């Protein structure tokens, strides 16, 4: 440090790098092997024995800290390999456990670390994934207040873990340092409370590499977060790729992930067919955040294989009343998401701004409520641009719905194609979009018939909807005149049957960045309408002629039959009549 103080300003970075290298030389690195033949020959059979070997090795006496690497050969279980608690600092500052086989727990847990016991903790498989089985308490936990801490799990799968005290059954991480979880999975885990598999507490300095996990399979929470819970703090800012979910569910909120702010959360790469279910937020439920951003995703939301196919509201449910809270959605493709109530793909509530850009929603539905694709509830400023909605369904507002108050809507370059209301007699003005009257921007009440039937190119603005024999124009952000107070009619909530909606297959690359009104049309031109009308008249004439010919032919046939049977001979009553006694004699 004295050396650094006299370094020239231009050499400060070099000086601290040199200091870091000198610090590393103060650590003694030891490697120990346990299990396998080492266990029978030397008696090193447990992780605890391996740690003690590192701790009391005399060659490290002169070093202030120790880096201990323990290689575990084969499978391990029993005392010394489970229920390991490290809650105080020691000379072992960095611990790395390399598992070459599975770990079997007879209840209890694997490792709990707290009070900065290790600055660095790594548990990993050198090759294929290894399993840790059978925990009845949180299997692995790491808690630290050191910003330089590092925790890494690699190639680890937590299986068959169940907790009854409301804690996550597999993993709890709480650190302002770095979290690295490549190839980590959770299978068949259950919690009687929140977080069906794992929870992570995040801080402004927390760095989470890539994914919070690789996959969650059959993970269940009686409360919130069927697979994973993420808890933020003021200044939290994390980005991660979405794990795979297969059969995860929560009885309350967040079938896949439950997020509680504050902080900013960016989720990307939601892909495939996640199988999840929850009362609200089938895939993700996020609340009290400052920013929730979802981008670069393409998925079809699937229900549980047990037959529960629809959650109550919101495939992704985002709710925040924090000042300046915002939801940003960009390059999102949802090819199917069915909710019983409202917000088939997205339910956005309470935020100041919601911005949807370059996205595509198809085959989404809200069976008995509003917003087959998106419901905005109490969102002050709504922006939807360069996006397409196809074959969505709802009781009201098959694509977009706004309730709970909103002052501004900036909608442009948007197409609604093939929308359907569950109430086949529902009013046209509720087909594509709906407002309960509390959303004052005139966009919500701007529907008008297309000047040219079935042709969106005839609309003056860049927002249009076509479905079966209907075509409607809507004002866009350039032409809407401002606030309006005309509400859409109140919807009916009768129990209409749920019909299958076929999702349209379109990749992200196929989503147009803008619409050319000269070429982007939906419907039939006037020439085609005339041609179809003439064909209809021709078919009607042909049908009438055919019926006439059939009548004439019928009369002629009847006359011939009467001529044919002129003579009827009847036998004596004394002779029994049979079917083949030749009663009827045909004349020649």
C-alpha positions, 0 to 999 in steps of 0.5 A: 500500500505504501508503494501504491501511494508513491506510484505516479497517477498514470501507474495506479491501475498497474500498482493495484494489479501488482498488489493483488498478485502479492495478495494471492501469494499470501494464500496457501493452496491445498488439494485433498481427495476423499472417498474411493480408495483414499477412504479405505487407505487413509481414512479420508471419507468425509468432507469434514475430514478433508477440511481438517486436513487443509486446516492443519497442514503444517506447510500452510502455518506461515500463511494467513489464509488457505485455499482448500480444494476437496475432490470427492470420489464416488458417492457420499452420504452420512455424517461428515458429508451432510448437515455441514454448518460453517458460521465463522471465519477461519484460515480457509478463505476459499473452499472448492468441492469437486463432486464426482458422484451423487450426494444422498441425504437422509433428511436434513441438509447439505451445507449452510454457510453464513457470517462470511465463513468463506469468501469464495465457495464453489461446488461443482461437477467436473463432467456430467451433472451430479445430484444432491438427494433427499433434503428435508431442510434448505439443502444449500444456503450461502449468506454473506455481506462481503461484496467480494464474495463469490459463490458458484454451483456448476453441474449440480441438480437438487432432487426430491427435496421437501420442506414443511417450515415454509423455507425454500427446499433446495437453495437460498443465496443472500450476497452482494457479491457474484453468483454463478450457477451454470447447469444447475437444475431443480427437480421434484422439490416442494415448499409449504411456503414461498419458493418451490425450489430456490430464492436469491436476495439481490443487492446493488452490487450483486452480479448474477451470471447468465441464468439463475438456474438451467431448469425447474421440473415439478417444483411446487410452492404453496405460496408464491414462486413455484420455482424461484423467488428473486428479492431486490433492494434499492439499486438492484439491477440484474439481467438474466436468461429465463430458465426452462420450466416443466411442471412448476406451479404456485398456488398463489402467484408466480408459477415459474418466478416470483419477483419482489422489488425494488430494483430493475429486472431484465428477463430475456430468452423465454423460449419453447413451451414453459409448463407452469401454473399459478393463480396470478402470473402463470409464468412470472409475477413481479411486484414493487419493482422500479423497472421490469423489462422482458425482451427477445423471447418466443414462447407458447405458454402451457398449463400443467400436465395434470389438466389445469390449463388456465390461470386466473390472470396474466401469463406475465403479471407486472404490478408496481405502484412505486414512483416512476415504475415502468414495464418495457417489452421489446421483441416479445413473441407469445404464440398462446397464453390462456387465462380464465379472467384477464390479461392473457399474455400480459397483465400490467397494473399500477405502473406509470409507463408501459411500453410495448415495441416490435412484438407479436401476440397470437392465440392469447385469450381471457375467457371471462374478462378483458384483454385477450393479449394485454390488459392495462390496469391503472397505467397512466401512459401506454405505448404500443408500437410496431406490433401485431395481434392475431387470433386473440380472444376475450369477453371484451377487448380481444387484443388490448383492454384498458381499465382503472384510469389512463391519460395517454395512449401512444399507439402506432403501426399496429395490426389486429387480425382475426380477433374474436369475442367469446360473446358472438353477439358482443358489440363491434366496438369491443372487438379489438380494444376495450376501455371501461371509460376511465381511460381518457385517450381518444384512441380507445373510442376511435373505431370506425369502419374501413372506407374500403371494405376489408382493406386496411390500406384505406385507413388514414392512420397506421392502426387497423383491425380485420376479422371475418367480414369486418374491418375497422380503423383506429386513430394513432399517436399522430392523429388521436385528438386527445382525451375522450369520455365515451366509455365502451359498453359494459361487458357481459360475464356469462359463462361462454364456452372456451374454444380452441384458438389456433396460434399463428406461427411467426418468428421474431424476424418476421415481425414488421418494423413498420407498415406500408399503407400502400402494400399492407392490406387485409381483406378483399379488393372491390374487384374480388367482391364483384367476382364473388357476387357474380359467382354466387348468383350463378350458383343460385340459378344452377340450384333452381334449375337442378330442383326443376329437373328433379321434379320433372323426372319424378313425375315421369317415373311415377307415370311409368310405374302405374302403366307397368302394374295394370293386372293384379291377380288374387288367389283363392282365400283358401290358398295361403299367400306367400311372398313367392306365389306370383300374385303380381303378374307384370304385363309385357 
